[in-house]
Amino acid sequence: MPGMSRKAVAALAASASIALLATACTGQSSSGPSDDASKEQTINFWHAWSAPGEVKGVKALVAGFEKAHPNIHVNIVGNMTDDKINQALRAGGDKAPDVVSSFTTNNVGKFCSSGAFVDLNPFFKKAGIDPETTFPKAMNEYTQFDGNRCTVPLLGDAYGLYYNKTAFAKAGIKSPPKTWSEFETDAKKLTIAKGDSYSQLGFMPNYHGWESTTEHYFGQFSPTYFDSNGKSNIAKDPAFTAGFTLQKKLVDELGGYQKLEKYRSKLGDEWGPKHPFHTGQVAMQLDGEWRLGMAEEAKPDFEIGVAPLPVPDDQADQYGKGYITGTIAGVAATSKKQNAAWELVKYMTTNTDAVVGFANAIHNVPSTLAALKSPKLKYDPRFKTFLDIASNPNSTTTPASINGGTYLVTIQQFGYDYESGKAKDLKAGLESTAKQIDTDIAQAK
């Protein structure tokens, strides 16, 4: 399955393991790599895709590279987690990866600060490629840490709103909500009670509700996670207060935490055909671009609508933005063929036709500004919503941190406590969470 929140699923385990790389990797030498990319050679490319269609797409992408660079042969190894990649980099040897692709953008800070991947800035400069004008703003941001661009975007994920057009028509709603206040009104209109449960829920707001995580909600508020000194900003930036307040209000107005959780526990899982949006049990869904294909495959008995997620009422002029994440690629610091490895990374991530072809093959969002506008892109007209979100300069992401996605896990944990009523004082909770984040980062340095 393309994209998906497999990144989120893998983040914690991977975060714990990447720290080990610090002692195993030394990064680039001051003189740079010395291998000759024009010579006959073989490099190893490890990636995380596993579904048959995705694996086929990767093979086609690499075949295009080998045609353009007949002297460089690529040995492809798929279905690789960050843990397995970490172990291979530490072990080294001829079978270790030269080029790595990971689903876990949360680990960029660790990849860069540990020296696991080389800084690609010198390679970009030598190639005459400007990342700032090549990649969408959010993707450009999440692939670097402290000025070290150790990864590059390799397709992306954009989050938007899926809605049941049939349910909208029955409720007298003519268009998808553009602001959170409109969303709140629509979610209540679309909620149909059935005894102490629901026959239809307008929206599942709980943080355990598939993709409705704190970072996906907060992306619409354009938050600043860290201040200029690298300290947690969540107790100071009003975007976080607004985000938590909105979500808690939705939870309370749509039946309360306990009632919603009871309903959620009886619904289908996120990746199966019985996902509650597919079945019509939930009328609106916060989700990524991959959901459209999955929902259509489930053959729902209603028409699916796609739109950007709503924005705060005071940011109505920014409607169309969204949260962006994606797959990343990098060159292993342990590789003795870094110039050849860079040629593969450069081709996969900056060659417009290559990026477009791969996006068409696995139904993810292209990761260059040129590819997003390419007439060769093939997609359902509704998919354009995600292309527009990806290219929107107001779209946001979550910044890299030296300890990976630990700070996001800490924020999410407070979210669980706040939505359930376990934590009642939002201000005090945010201050406590900020202190915990700062402590964790200090310990990771």
N, C-alpha and C positions, 0 to 999 in steps of 0.2 A: 504493500500500500504506500502510495507516494506521500512524502512529507511527513505528515502525522505528528502527533505529540510523542512519538518514540523518543524525541530529544528529551522531553520532560521526564519520561519514564527512565531513561538512562542516566540522567544528570547526576543523581546522588551517588550512585555506585562509581560512575566515572570520575566524579569530582574527588572522591576519596583516593583513587588510584593515581591520578596524574601527578600528585605531589612527589611520588617516587621517582619521577623522571628527572627531577632537579639534580639528583646525584649521578644520573646515567648519561646526561646530555651536556655537551659543552658548547653547542652552537657553532657559528661560523668562525673560521680563523680570520684574523685581521686582513689577510691577503685575499680572502674570498676563495671559493671553490676552484679547483684546478683541472677538473675533468674536461675533456673535449667533446662537446655535444654533437660534433660532426662525424665522430667515429662510430663504427659498428658496436652496438652494445644492447644490453637488456636491463630494464629497470622494473621494479616491483611496485604495483599500484594496489593498495588495500582500500576497500570501500565497505560501506555498511548495508547497501541494498541487498535484498534477498528474494523479493517476489519475482517470479519468472519474467514478467514484462519489464520490470526495472533492470534486472540482470541483462536482458537482451538489449535494453537501451544503453547500458554502460558499455557493452561489447561493441555496439555500433559507434559510440562516441570514440572509443579507443581505436577502432578500425580506421576512422577518419583521420586520427592523429598519425597512425602508422603509415597511411597513404601519403600524408604531407611530409613525414619524416621517416623515409624508408630505412634509414640506418638505425633507428631506435625501436627496439622491440619491447612490448609491454606485457609483463606477466601479471594477470589480473587475479586478485584474491578477494572474494566477496563475503558478505555477511560477517564483517569484522566489527566487534564492539570496541569502544575506547579502552576497555580493560585488556583485550587481546592485543590491540595496537601497542599499548603501554608495555606489555610484557615483551613483545617482539623488539621494540626499540631498545629496551634495556638489555636484551640478549644480544642484539646486533647480528652480524653475519650476512652472508649472501642472500638469505631468504627474507631478511627484514625489509620492511617497506621503505621505498625511496619517496614515494608520494602517498599521502594519506588523505582520506576523506572521512569526515565525521558528521554525525547528525547533531552533535552537542555543542551548540554555539556558547552555552554557558561556561564551557571549559577553555574558551579562547585565552582568558587571563592567565590560566595555568600553563597552557601550551606555550604562550609567549614568555612569561616570566621564568619558567623552568628551563627554557632553552631547548625544549623538545622539538620545536619546529624552527627553521631559520627565519630571520627577518627578511621579508621579500622586498622591502623598500629599494635596496640596491639593484635588485633584478628588474623591478619596474622602471627605475630610472635609466638603467642601461638599455632597456627595450623601448624607451621613449613613450611609455604608457602612463597616463595620469589617472590613478585610481579614483580621484575625486570627481572626474568627469566621465569615468567609465561605469562606475557602479551607482545604484540608487543610494541616497544619503544614509538611510538606516543600515543597509547592508555594508556600506563602507565603514560605518561606525562599529558594527559588531565583529568585524574581522581583525581588529587591532587592539592593542593594550599598551598604554604609556608610550605611544609613538612607535611601538614595534608592530609592524604589519606582518604577523607570522602566519596568517591565513588569508584566504581569498574566498569570496562567495561562489558557490557552485549550485546554482538554482536556489530558490527561496520559497518561503511559505508566508502567505498574507492572511490575516484573519478578518472575517466579515460577518454579516448576518444572513442566515438562511431563514426563509419564512414560507409558511403554508398559504399559498394564494387562495385556495378554496376556503380555508378557515377565515382568512382576512375578509373575503367577500361576504361570508355569512355574518360576520361581526360588524359589517358596514365600514370596514377600514379600506380606504381607497389606495393608499400608498405606504411603503415602509417608513417607519419613524426615523426622523433625522436628528432629533435631540433626545436626551435621556428622559425628559418630562413626557414627550410624546410616546416614547418606548414604554414608560411606566403605565400610561393610560391604556395603550394597546395591549400590554401584557395582562392587565386586569380584565379588559373586554374579552380577550381570547381564553380566559380561564373559566372552565365550566365545572362546577362542583358535582360530585356524585357521592352522596352520603358523607362520610368523613374523609373522602378522597377526591379524585378528579376523574372526569371522563376525558377532559382535555386541559392541559396546563399551558398557559400562555408562554411561559419561559421558566426554565429551571435555573434560578439564580445562585443556588448553593455552590460553594467552591469545589465540591466534589462532583459537580454536574458536568462531567466530561471536560470540555475545553474552557470552562468559566473560571480560570485561575486568576489570581490577583494581577499578574503581569498583563494578562489579556484585557481585563477590565481597565486597568490603569493606563494602558497604552492610549486610550481615547482621551485621557486628561493631560497628555504630554508632560509626564512627571520628570523631575530631576532627582535621580536616585542618590547621587553623591555631590557634595559641594566641591569647591575648588581645592580644598585640602584633602579630599578623598574620604571625608567623614560622611556617614549616613545622613541623608537629608529628609528622611521620611517624616520626622516629627516637625519639620519646618516648612516643607513645601505643601501648600494647601491642596495640591492635586491629590495627595494621598488621603487627606481627610475627606475630600469630596468623593473619592472613589469608594472608600470604605462605607461612607454614609449612604451613598446611592445603593450599593449592594445590600446593605442591611435593611434599608427601606423596602427594597424589592422582596427580600425574604419575608419581612413582616407582613407586607400587604398581600402577598400571594399565598398566605396560609400559615406562615410561621415555620421556623426551622424544623421542628419535630414532624409536622405534617408533611412537609416537602421531602424530608429524608425518608419517611415511611413510604411515600410514593416512589421515590427514586430507587429504593431498594428492590422494587418489584419490576423495574424497567430493564430493557435489554442493554447489552454492553455496548461500548463505544464503537467497536470495530466489526460487529456482526450486522446481519440484515435486519435484526430486530431493534436497532437503535431507535429510541423513542421519537426522533424526528421523522424517520422513515415511516413509522407506523401511525403517525398522526397524534401520538399521545402528548407530544410537546409541539406547540405551534411555531415557536421561534427558537433558533439555535445559534449560539456564538460558535464559529468553527472556521477551519482553514479551507483552502481552495480544493483540497482532495475530497472533501465531503460531497461535492456536487456529483462526481462520478459514482461514488459509493451509494449515494441516495438514489440516483437514477437506476443503478443496477438492482436495487431492492424493489423496483417497480411500484412506487407509491401510488395510491389512488387519488392523488391531488397534484396540482402544478406547483413546482418548486420555484420560489423567487429568491434572488440574491441581491444584496445591497451592502454598502458599507455599514459598519456599526454606528450607532448614534454617537453624538458628541455632546459635551456639556452645553447647556443652553447659552452660556456666555461665550461659547466658541463655535457658534452655529456657522460662522463663515469658514470653518475648517472641516466641515462635513466632507467626507471622502477619504479621510486619513484612516490609518489602522495600525495594528501591531504587526511587525515584520520579524521573522526569524528565517532560518534556512540551514542548508548543508554548507559545510566549509571544506576547503582543501588546503593542504600545506606540504612543504618539503621537509622530510625528516632531517634533523641535525646530524644524525648518525650516518646519513647517506654519503657514499663516496662518489656519487654521480649526480651532484646537486644541479649542475648546469643542464644535464639531460632531463632531470626531474622537473626543473623549471619549465623546460620546453613543453612538457605534457601539461603542467598546471596552467601555463599561459594559454595554450590551445583550448583546454577544456573551459576556461573561465573568461577569456576575452575574445575568442574568435566568435563573431556574431552567428554565423551559420551553425557552428558546433553547439553553441548555447541554445539556439532555437531548436535544433534537431533533438537535443537531449530533453528540452522542456516539452516538446511535442510527444516524445516517447514515454515519459513518466508522469506527465500532467502536473508538473510543478511550475512555479512562476519563474520566468527567465531572470537572470541576475545581472544583466547589464542594461543600461539605458537604451542602447542601440537595439538589443534583442527584444526589449519590451515593445518597440515600435516596428519590428520587422513584419513585412507583409507575408513572410513565410510561416508565421505562427498559425497553428491550427487549433481552434478551440470552439467550444460551445459559446454562443454570444454572451451568456451569463458569466462566463469565466473572465470576461473583460473587466468586470468589477475588481477582481484581484490584481489584474495587470495595472489598473489605474491606482489602486491602493499602494502597490509596490513602487510606482513611480512618483507618488505624491510626496513632495518635500516635507509635508507636515507629519508623515507617518513616523512612527517611533519604534524603538527597540529597547532592550535592557542592556546596560553597559557591562563590559567585561570587568571581572574582579580577580584579584590574585588568588582567591580561594574558590574560584568557579562560581557556581550558582548557589552557594551556601546562603548568601543574603536573601535570595528569592525564596528559598525554603523557609527561612526564618520569618519573612513577611507573610508567606502563605500560612504558616502555623498560627500566627496571630490572627489571620483572617478566619481560620477555623474556630478559634476561641471567641472571636467577636461576633460572628454570625450566629453561633449557638447560644450566646448569652453568658458563656463562661467568663468572658472579659467584658465588663460593662463600661469602663471609662476609656473612651477612644484616645483622648489626649495622653493619658498616662501610659496606655498600651503602646502607642506609637513611640513615646520617649523611651520606654523600656526596650522595645524592639530595636530602636536605633542604637542603643548602648550595646546590645548583644551583637549587632552587626559589626560595630566598631571593634569590639573585643575579639571577635572571630578573625577579622582581617588583620589586626595587630599580631595575633598569634600565628597567622600564616606567613608573616614576613620573615 
